[in-house]
Amino acid sequence: MAALNAGFDSAQRVEALEIALLLEALLARFGFDFRGFEPAGLRRKLRALMRERGLGTISALQESVLHQPGAGAALLRALSVAPAAMFDDEQEARQLRQLLGGLRASAQPKIWLAECAGAEQAWTLAILLLEEGLLARTEIFASIANEQALAEARAAGIAPGRMAACAENYRRCGGAGRFADYFGLDEGRAVALPALRARITWAQYNLPSDASCNEFQLIVCRRALPDFGPALRRRALQTFHDSLARFGVLGLDRPLDADDALAARYRPVFPRQAWLKRVV
């Protein structure tokens, strides 16, 4: 048994070394730094891609990434935030409906969807703003680090077979209109109307390395942060703080820890929820 355990520990150490080397290769070859990401989540995503491609080791994955066309792009996409579906988070949508009213005091509110989970997350927010009478004067800044994911978001559409499920999500999230009225057809797919898409600015932005880029009244980053390790998470939170207007709202995956350096500068908007208003 001791020998088996020793072999298992050795295999884990080898895999950890392979992952470290792969992350260094990604940084050197593509300029994306995943070294500060949470190890368990990284390992899970890497193993899923390995199964999909029939690869037995992380080293084999690195070999393909460095030498096979398209393999690097596939890995970067696999490590990015998974695409969202329209109104796929009922609690978030209902809370946003309440929070958006606070934007009325701003002449031209700005919202940052940091590491946005694709077009459908941004379209969901645009519909909520329209129904609250705020879309015409609000700018949505939707940022994504990965070039492929960004291109997918800009060219996105919804297959007709998915529209009924999306409409049901919309209804469950408090939508009282006719969901289909927010879409037109483009090459057989449903695409958000130009009036909705015009309020969304897409941009490439890398949270682990880029600095504050504007001042926002609302920042939402609830899907990417669970992948961040402690140091990277602290850096992202500082970037959000530097980018958030006073009395602006920050939407996170979990509340700030009591010992977090920024905790005293925020107050919860909802009890036991990770929506925080900046007060200092």
Short mmCIF file of the C-alpha atoms (twelve columns), coordinates in Angstrom:
data_MODEL
# 
_entry.id   MODEL 
# 
loop_
_atom_site.group_PDB 
_atom_site.id 
_atom_site.type_symbol 
_atom_site.label_atom_id 
_atom_site.label_alt_id 
_atom_site.label_comp_id 
_atom_site.label_asym_id 
_atom_site.label_seq_id 
_atom_site.Cartn_x 
_atom_site.Cartn_y 
_atom_site.Cartn_z 
_atom_site.pdbx_PDB_model_num 
ATOM 1   C CA . MET A 1   0.000   0.000  0.000   1 
ATOM 2   C CA . ALA A 2   2.829   2.393  0.851   1 
ATOM 3   C CA . ALA A 3   4.381   1.720  -2.564  1 
ATOM 4   C CA . LEU A 4   1.061   2.425  -4.281  1 
ATOM 5   C CA . ASN A 5   0.664   5.684  -2.374  1 
ATOM 6   C CA . ALA A 6   4.229   6.673  -3.199  1 
ATOM 7   C CA . GLY A 7   3.558   6.002  -6.883  1 
ATOM 8   C CA . PHE A 8   0.354   8.035  -6.766  1 
ATOM 9   C CA . ASP A 9   2.159   10.946 -5.088  1 
ATOM 10  C CA . SER A 10  4.917   10.737 -7.670  1 
ATOM 11  C CA . ALA A 11  2.365   10.831 -10.520 1 
ATOM 12  C CA . GLN A 12  0.746   13.900 -8.973  1 
ATOM 13  C CA . ARG A 13  4.103   15.663 -8.731  1 
ATOM 14  C CA . VAL A 14  4.890   14.837 -12.343 1 
ATOM 15  C CA . GLU A 15  1.487   16.127 -13.477 1 
ATOM 16  C CA . ALA A 16  1.964   19.330 -11.456 1 
ATOM 17  C CA . LEU A 17  5.337   19.830 -13.152 1 
ATOM 18  C CA . GLU A 18  3.777   19.193 -16.565 1 
ATOM 19  C CA . ILE A 19  1.066   21.758 -15.896 1 
ATOM 20  C CA . ALA A 20  3.636   24.332 -14.748 1 
ATOM 21  C CA . LEU A 21  5.630   23.812 -17.947 1 
ATOM 22  C CA . LEU A 22  2.471   24.032 -20.083 1 
ATOM 23  C CA . LEU A 23  1.482   27.324 -18.472 1 
ATOM 24  C CA . GLU A 24  4.948   28.743 -19.083 1 
ATOM 25  C CA . ALA A 25  4.658   27.635 -22.724 1 
ATOM 26  C CA . LEU A 26  1.263   29.324 -23.076 1 
ATOM 27  C CA . LEU A 27  2.686   32.564 -21.710 1 
ATOM 28  C CA . ALA A 28  5.766   32.460 -23.945 1 
ATOM 29  C CA . ARG A 29  3.942   31.336 -27.099 1 
ATOM 30  C CA . PHE A 30  0.576   33.130 -26.852 1 
ATOM 31  C CA . GLY A 31  1.044   35.819 -24.179 1 
ATOM 32  C CA . PHE A 32  -1.695  34.513 -21.856 1 
ATOM 33  C CA . ASP A 33  -0.777  33.982 -18.217 1 
ATOM 34  C CA . PHE A 34  -2.763  31.255 -16.436 1 
ATOM 35  C CA . ARG A 35  -0.146  30.664 -13.734 1 
ATOM 36  C CA . GLY A 36  -2.253  32.396 -11.091 1 
ATOM 37  C CA . PHE A 37  -5.377  30.350 -11.796 1 
ATOM 38  C CA . GLU A 38  -6.852  27.977 -9.220  1 
ATOM 39  C CA . PRO A 39  -5.024  24.619 -9.681  1 
ATOM 40  C CA . ALA A 40  -7.980  22.260 -9.272  1 
ATOM 41  C CA . GLY A 41  -10.083 24.094 -11.828 1 
ATOM 42  C CA . LEU A 42  -7.187  24.273 -14.270 1 
ATOM 43  C CA . ARG A 43  -6.529  20.553 -13.907 1 
ATOM 44  C CA . ARG A 44  -10.199 19.750 -14.494 1 
ATOM 45  C CA . LYS A 45  -10.348 21.789 -17.708 1 
ATOM 46  C CA . LEU A 46  -7.059  20.386 -18.998 1 
ATOM 47  C CA . ARG A 47  -8.160  16.801 -18.388 1 
ATOM 48  C CA . ALA A 48  -11.464 17.434 -20.157 1 
ATOM 49  C CA . LEU A 49  -9.620  18.720 -23.228 1 
ATOM 50  C CA . MET A 50  -7.218  15.770 -23.092 1 
ATOM 51  C CA . ARG A 51  -10.151 13.317 -23.102 1 
ATOM 52  C CA . GLU A 52  -11.730 15.171 -26.010 1 
ATOM 53  C CA . ARG A 53  -8.494  14.951 -28.018 1 
ATOM 54  C CA . GLY A 54  -7.510  11.444 -26.937 1 
ATOM 55  C CA . LEU A 55  -4.294  12.545 -25.191 1 
ATOM 56  C CA . GLY A 56  -2.822  10.637 -22.273 1 
ATOM 57  C CA . THR A 57  -0.612  13.241 -20.598 1 
ATOM 58  C CA . ILE A 58  -0.247  16.963 -20.105 1 
ATOM 59  C CA . SER A 59  3.064   16.709 -21.945 1 
ATOM 60  C CA . ALA A 60  1.257   15.297 -24.978 1 
ATOM 61  C CA . LEU A 61  -1.160  18.210 -24.770 1 
ATOM 62  C CA . GLN A 62  1.750   20.662 -24.677 1 
ATOM 63  C CA . GLU A 63  3.298   18.958 -27.697 1 
ATOM 64  C CA . SER A 64  0.087   19.389 -29.673 1 
ATOM 65  C CA . VAL A 65  -0.369  22.997 -28.534 1 
ATOM 66  C CA . LEU A 66  3.109   23.965 -29.696 1 
ATOM 67  C CA . HIS A 67  3.157   22.052 -32.970 1 
ATOM 68  C CA . GLN A 68  -0.383  21.358 -34.250 1 
ATOM 69  C CA . PRO A 69  -2.359  24.121 -35.987 1 
ATOM 70  C CA . GLY A 70  -5.409  25.145 -33.983 1 
ATOM 71  C CA . ALA A 71  -4.456  23.203 -30.840 1 
ATOM 72  C CA . GLY A 72  -3.300  26.319 -28.999 1 
ATOM 73  C CA . ALA A 73  -6.493  28.191 -29.814 1 
ATOM 74  C CA . ALA A 74  -8.547  25.208 -28.631 1 
ATOM 75  C CA . LEU A 75  -6.713  25.119 -25.312 1 
ATOM 76  C CA . LEU A 76  -7.066  28.855 -24.737 1 
ATOM 77  C CA . ARG A 77  -10.786 28.561 -25.497 1 
ATOM 78  C CA . ALA A 78  -11.140 25.624 -23.085 1 
ATOM 79  C CA . LEU A 79  -9.547  27.652 -20.290 1 
ATOM 80  C CA . SER A 80  -11.865 30.618 -20.887 1 
ATOM 81  C CA . VAL A 81  -15.252 31.181 -19.274 1 
ATOM 82  C CA . ALA A 82  -17.920 28.871 -20.696 1 
ATOM 83  C CA . PRO A 83  -20.547 30.673 -22.822 1 
ATOM 84  C CA . ALA A 84  -23.748 31.645 -21.021 1 
ATOM 85  C CA . ALA A 85  -27.283 31.102 -22.258 1 
ATOM 86  C CA . MET A 86  -29.988 33.779 -22.308 1 
ATOM 87  C CA . PHE A 87  -31.376 34.389 -18.800 1 
ATOM 88  C CA . ASP A 88  -29.677 31.229 -17.511 1 
ATOM 89  C CA . ASP A 89  -29.264 32.597 -13.959 1 
ATOM 90  C CA . GLU A 90  -32.676 33.440 -12.521 1 
ATOM 91  C CA . GLN A 91  -31.384 34.847 -9.244  1 
ATOM 92  C CA . GLU A 92  -28.867 37.104 -10.978 1 
ATOM 93  C CA . ALA A 93  -31.454 38.395 -13.463 1 
ATOM 94  C CA . ARG A 94  -33.968 39.213 -10.737 1 
ATOM 95  C CA . GLN A 95  -31.304 40.947 -8.636  1 
ATOM 96  C CA . LEU A 96  -30.119 42.943 -11.642 1 
ATOM 97  C CA . ARG A 97  -33.676 44.140 -12.229 1 
ATOM 98  C CA . GLN A 98  -33.589 45.642 -8.732  1 
ATOM 99  C CA . LEU A 99  -30.060 47.022 -9.040  1 
ATOM 100 C CA . LEU A 100 -30.516 48.724 -12.404 1 
ATOM 101 C CA . GLY A 101 -32.912 51.232 -10.889 1 
ATOM 102 C CA . GLY A 102 -29.937 52.716 -9.056  1 
ATOM 103 C CA . LEU A 103 -28.447 53.765 -12.393 1 
ATOM 104 C CA . ARG A 104 -31.170 56.343 -12.990 1 
ATOM 105 C CA . ALA A 105 -29.193 58.948 -11.043 1 
ATOM 106 C CA . SER A 106 -26.346 58.755 -13.595 1 
ATOM 107 C CA . ALA A 107 -26.645 60.749 -16.802 1 
ATOM 108 C CA . GLN A 108 -24.780 58.135 -18.852 1 
ATOM 109 C CA . PRO A 109 -24.319 54.930 -16.848 1 
ATOM 110 C CA . LYS A 110 -21.551 52.534 -17.785 1 
ATOM 111 C CA . ILE A 111 -21.611 48.814 -17.027 1 
ATOM 112 C CA . TRP A 112 -18.623 46.496 -17.301 1 
ATOM 113 C CA . LEU A 113 -19.200 42.782 -17.913 1 
ATOM 114 C CA . ALA A 114 -15.672 41.697 -17.048 1 
ATOM 115 C CA . GLU A 115 -14.648 38.423 -18.726 1 
ATOM 116 C CA . CYS A 116 -18.128 38.297 -20.239 1 
ATOM 117 C CA . ALA A 117 -19.566 34.827 -20.830 1 
ATOM 118 C CA . GLY A 118 -20.427 35.563 -24.451 1 
ATOM 119 C CA . ALA A 119 -23.102 37.403 -26.402 1 
ATOM 120 C CA . GLU A 120 -26.063 35.904 -24.594 1 
ATOM 121 C CA . GLN A 121 -24.935 37.272 -21.223 1 
ATOM 122 C CA . ALA A 122 -24.577 40.736 -22.768 1 
ATOM 123 C CA . TRP A 123 -27.897 40.468 -24.625 1 
ATOM 124 C CA . THR A 124 -29.621 39.446 -21.388 1 
ATOM 125 C CA . LEU A 125 -28.345 42.596 -19.685 1 
ATOM 126 C CA . ALA A 126 -29.366 44.759 -22.658 1 
ATOM 127 C CA . ILE A 127 -32.936 43.404 -22.500 1 
ATOM 128 C CA . LEU A 128 -33.096 44.082 -18.762 1 
ATOM 129 C CA . LEU A 129 -31.920 47.657 -19.345 1 
ATOM 130 C CA . LEU A 130 -34.495 48.147 -22.106 1 
ATOM 131 C CA . GLU A 131 -37.309 46.924 -19.859 1 
ATOM 132 C CA . GLU A 132 -36.140 49.298 -17.122 1 
ATOM 133 C CA . GLY A 133 -36.125 52.219 -19.559 1 
ATOM 134 C CA . LEU A 134 -32.350 52.673 -19.296 1 
ATOM 135 C CA . LEU A 135 -30.893 51.141 -22.431 1 
ATOM 136 C CA . ALA A 136 -30.849 54.285 -24.585 1 
ATOM 137 C CA . ARG A 137 -28.413 56.072 -22.273 1 
ATOM 138 C CA . THR A 138 -26.410 53.144 -20.867 1 
ATOM 139 C CA . GLU A 139 -23.225 51.684 -22.347 1 
ATOM 140 C CA . ILE A 140 -22.342 48.038 -21.776 1 
ATOM 141 C CA . PHE A 141 -18.619 47.352 -21.962 1 
ATOM 142 C CA . ALA A 142 -18.198 43.595 -22.479 1 
ATOM 143 C CA . SER A 143 -14.608 42.410 -22.246 1 
ATOM 144 C CA . ILE A 144 -13.119 39.002 -23.043 1 
ATOM 145 C CA . ALA A 145 -9.450  38.009 -22.908 1 
ATOM 146 C CA . ASN A 146 -9.558  35.191 -25.455 1 
ATOM 147 C CA . GLU A 147 -9.597  36.271 -29.117 1 
ATOM 148 C CA . GLN A 148 -11.625 33.267 -30.283 1 
ATOM 149 C CA . ALA A 149 -14.256 33.745 -27.587 1 
ATOM 150 C CA . LEU A 150 -14.434 37.442 -28.456 1 
ATOM 151 C CA . ALA A 151 -14.941 36.665 -32.145 1 
ATOM 152 C CA . GLU A 152 -17.656 34.137 -31.243 1 
ATOM 153 C CA . ALA A 153 -19.457 36.765 -29.157 1 
ATOM 154 C CA . ARG A 154 -19.372 39.340 -31.929 1 
ATOM 155 C CA . ALA A 155 -20.756 36.859 -34.483 1 
ATOM 156 C CA . ALA A 156 -23.181 35.044 -32.179 1 
ATOM 157 C CA . GLY A 157 -26.701 33.904 -32.928 1 
ATOM 158 C CA . ILE A 158 -29.225 31.541 -31.377 1 
ATOM 159 C CA . ALA A 159 -30.332 28.426 -33.217 1 
ATOM 160 C CA . PRO A 160 -34.133 28.365 -33.730 1 
ATOM 161 C CA . GLY A 161 -34.400 25.153 -31.737 1 
ATOM 162 C CA . ARG A 162 -33.096 26.931 -28.630 1 
ATOM 163 C CA . MET A 163 -35.475 29.877 -28.692 1 
ATOM 164 C CA . ALA A 164 -38.294 28.196 -26.783 1 
ATOM 165 C CA . ALA A 165 -35.960 27.292 -23.899 1 
ATOM 166 C CA . CYS A 166 -34.518 30.822 -23.855 1 
ATOM 167 C CA . ALA A 167 -38.034 32.284 -23.813 1 
ATOM 168 C CA . GLU A 168 -38.925 30.078 -20.858 1 
ATOM 169 C CA . ASN A 169 -35.779 31.255 -19.024 1 
ATOM 170 C CA . TYR A 170 -36.823 34.852 -19.728 1 
ATOM 171 C CA . ARG A 171 -40.306 34.261 -18.354 1 
ATOM 172 C CA . ARG A 172 -38.911 32.577 -15.227 1 
ATOM 173 C CA . CYS A 173 -36.628 35.573 -14.665 1 
ATOM 174 C CA . GLY A 174 -39.560 37.976 -14.521 1 
ATOM 175 C CA . GLY A 175 -39.829 38.924 -18.177 1 
ATOM 176 C CA . ALA A 176 -43.304 40.134 -19.039 1 
ATOM 177 C CA . GLY A 177 -42.852 40.880 -22.743 1 
ATOM 178 C CA . ARG A 178 -42.665 38.654 -25.799 1 
ATOM 179 C CA . PHE A 179 -39.120 37.303 -25.891 1 
ATOM 180 C CA . ALA A 180 -39.071 36.810 -29.669 1 
ATOM 181 C CA . ASP A 181 -39.728 40.533 -30.189 1 
ATOM 182 C CA . TYR A 182 -36.153 41.269 -29.110 1 
ATOM 183 C CA . PHE A 183 -34.680 39.289 -32.006 1 
ATOM 184 C CA . GLY A 184 -34.423 39.274 -35.761 1 
ATOM 185 C CA . LEU A 185 -33.276 36.553 -38.148 1 
ATOM 186 C CA . ASP A 186 -29.816 36.454 -39.695 1 
ATOM 187 C CA . GLU A 187 -28.880 33.455 -41.851 1 
ATOM 188 C CA . GLY A 188 -31.411 31.282 -40.050 1 
ATOM 189 C CA . ARG A 189 -30.320 32.267 -36.532 1 
ATOM 190 C CA . ALA A 190 -31.936 34.606 -34.018 1 
ATOM 191 C CA . VAL A 191 -29.821 37.707 -33.361 1 
ATOM 192 C CA . ALA A 192 -30.526 40.494 -30.884 1 
ATOM 193 C CA . LEU A 193 -32.031 43.561 -32.551 1 
ATOM 194 C CA . PRO A 194 -29.622 46.330 -33.616 1 
ATOM 195 C CA . ALA A 195 -30.991 48.636 -30.891 1 
ATOM 196 C CA . LEU A 196 -29.820 46.129 -28.267 1 
ATOM 197 C CA . ARG A 197 -26.461 45.330 -29.860 1 
ATOM 198 C CA . ALA A 198 -25.644 48.998 -30.439 1 
ATOM 199 C CA . ARG A 199 -25.325 49.596 -26.683 1 
ATOM 200 C CA . ILE A 200 -22.710 46.838 -26.293 1 
ATOM 201 C CA . THR A 201 -19.030 47.585 -26.872 1 
ATOM 202 C CA . TRP A 202 -16.919 44.438 -27.234 1 
ATOM 203 C CA . ALA A 203 -13.220 44.582 -26.377 1 
ATOM 204 C CA . GLN A 204 -10.286 42.324 -25.667 1 
ATOM 205 C CA . TYR A 205 -9.139  42.821 -22.090 1 
ATOM 206 C CA . ASN A 206 -6.990  40.556 -19.931 1 
ATOM 207 C CA . LEU A 207 -7.822  40.781 -16.220 1 
ATOM 208 C CA . PRO A 208 -4.545  39.192 -15.036 1 
ATOM 209 C CA . SER A 209 -2.430  41.885 -16.688 1 
ATOM 210 C CA . ASP A 210 -4.402  44.928 -17.918 1 
ATOM 211 C CA . ALA A 211 -5.015  48.058 -15.849 1 
ATOM 212 C CA . SER A 212 -8.204  49.959 -15.052 1 
ATOM 213 C CA . CYS A 213 -9.753  51.209 -18.281 1 
ATOM 214 C CA . ASN A 214 -12.700 53.470 -17.350 1 
ATOM 215 C CA . GLU A 215 -15.103 54.405 -14.560 1 
ATOM 216 C CA . PHE A 216 -18.246 52.314 -14.210 1 
ATOM 217 C CA . GLN A 217 -21.428 52.464 -12.155 1 
ATOM 218 C CA . LEU A 218 -21.833 48.671 -12.234 1 
ATOM 219 C CA . ILE A 219 -19.213 45.938 -12.685 1 
ATOM 220 C CA . VAL A 220 -20.200 42.277 -12.977 1 
ATOM 221 C CA . CYS A 221 -17.674 39.430 -12.846 1 
ATOM 222 C CA . ARG A 222 -19.373 36.382 -11.346 1 
ATOM 223 C CA . ARG A 223 -18.369 33.566 -13.715 1 
ATOM 224 C CA . ALA A 224 -14.618 34.026 -14.170 1 
ATOM 225 C CA . LEU A 225 -13.492 34.743 -10.609 1 
ATOM 226 C CA . PRO A 226 -13.920 31.136 -9.326  1 
ATOM 227 C CA . ASP A 227 -11.053 30.172 -11.669 1 
ATOM 228 C CA . PHE A 228 -8.662  32.703 -10.118 1 
ATOM 229 C CA . GLY A 229 -6.160  31.803 -7.417  1 
ATOM 230 C CA . PRO A 230 -5.787  34.078 -4.335  1 
ATOM 231 C CA . ALA A 231 -3.139  36.476 -5.712  1 
ATOM 232 C CA . LEU A 232 -4.843  36.840 -9.087  1 
ATOM 233 C CA . ARG A 233 -8.202  37.340 -7.391  1 
ATOM 234 C CA . ARG A 234 -6.766  40.148 -5.244  1 
ATOM 235 C CA . ARG A 235 -5.374  41.835 -8.350  1 
ATOM 236 C CA . ALA A 236 -8.709  41.603 -10.168 1 
ATOM 237 C CA . LEU A 237 -10.602 42.986 -7.174  1 
ATOM 238 C CA . GLN A 238 -8.198  45.931 -6.962  1 
ATOM 239 C CA . THR A 239 -8.723  46.600 -10.688 1 
ATOM 240 C CA . PHE A 240 -12.491 46.564 -10.170 1 
ATOM 241 C CA . HIS A 241 -12.164 48.914 -7.195  1 
ATOM 242 C CA . ASP A 242 -10.042 51.314 -9.235  1 
ATOM 243 C CA . SER A 243 -12.680 51.199 -11.992 1 
ATOM 244 C CA . LEU A 244 -15.831 51.560 -9.886  1 
ATOM 245 C CA . ALA A 245 -17.461 54.921 -9.204  1 
ATOM 246 C CA . ARG A 246 -18.319 55.801 -5.628  1 
ATOM 247 C CA . PHE A 247 -21.694 54.244 -4.752  1 
ATOM 248 C CA . GLY A 248 -21.294 51.969 -7.744  1 
ATOM 249 C CA . VAL A 249 -22.136 48.271 -7.413  1 
ATOM 250 C CA . LEU A 250 -19.802 45.310 -7.828  1 
ATOM 251 C CA . GLY A 251 -21.184 41.851 -8.630  1 
ATOM 252 C CA . LEU A 252 -18.861 39.004 -7.584  1 
ATOM 253 C CA . ASP A 253 -19.036 35.237 -7.231  1 
ATOM 254 C CA . ARG A 254 -18.894 35.447 -3.424  1 
ATOM 255 C CA . PRO A 255 -18.818 38.163 -0.733  1 
ATOM 256 C CA . LEU A 256 -15.502 39.743 0.197   1 
ATOM 257 C CA . ASP A 257 -13.682 38.041 3.037   1 
ATOM 258 C CA . ALA A 258 -13.785 39.989 6.294   1 
ATOM 259 C CA . ASP A 259 -9.987  40.334 6.276   1 
ATOM 260 C CA . ASP A 260 -9.862  41.520 2.668   1 
ATOM 261 C CA . ALA A 261 -8.151  44.898 2.377   1 
ATOM 262 C CA . LEU A 262 -11.116 46.264 0.400   1 
ATOM 263 C CA . ALA A 263 -13.891 44.884 2.610   1 
ATOM 264 C CA . ALA A 264 -14.319 48.065 4.691   1 
ATOM 265 C CA . ARG A 265 -14.982 50.068 1.521   1 
ATOM 266 C CA . TYR A 266 -18.104 48.119 0.552   1 
ATOM 267 C CA . ARG A 267 -21.515 47.321 1.960   1 
ATOM 268 C CA . PRO A 268 -23.707 44.396 0.857   1 
ATOM 269 C CA . VAL A 269 -26.718 45.301 -1.270  1 
ATOM 270 C CA . PHE A 270 -28.565 42.055 -0.501  1 
ATOM 271 C CA . PRO A 271 -28.070 39.946 2.651   1 
ATOM 272 C CA . ARG A 272 -25.634 37.048 2.151   1 
ATOM 273 C CA . GLN A 273 -25.236 37.845 -1.547  1 
ATOM 274 C CA . ALA A 274 -22.150 38.976 -3.469  1 
ATOM 275 C CA . TRP A 275 -23.525 42.317 -4.706  1 
ATOM 276 C CA . LEU A 276 -21.526 45.080 -3.032  1 
ATOM 277 C CA . LYS A 277 -21.919 48.866 -3.063  1 
ATOM 278 C CA . ARG A 278 -18.762 50.942 -2.870  1 
ATOM 279 C CA . VAL A 279 -19.086 53.475 -0.048  1 
ATOM 280 C CA . VAL A 280 -15.471 54.685 0.285   1 
# 
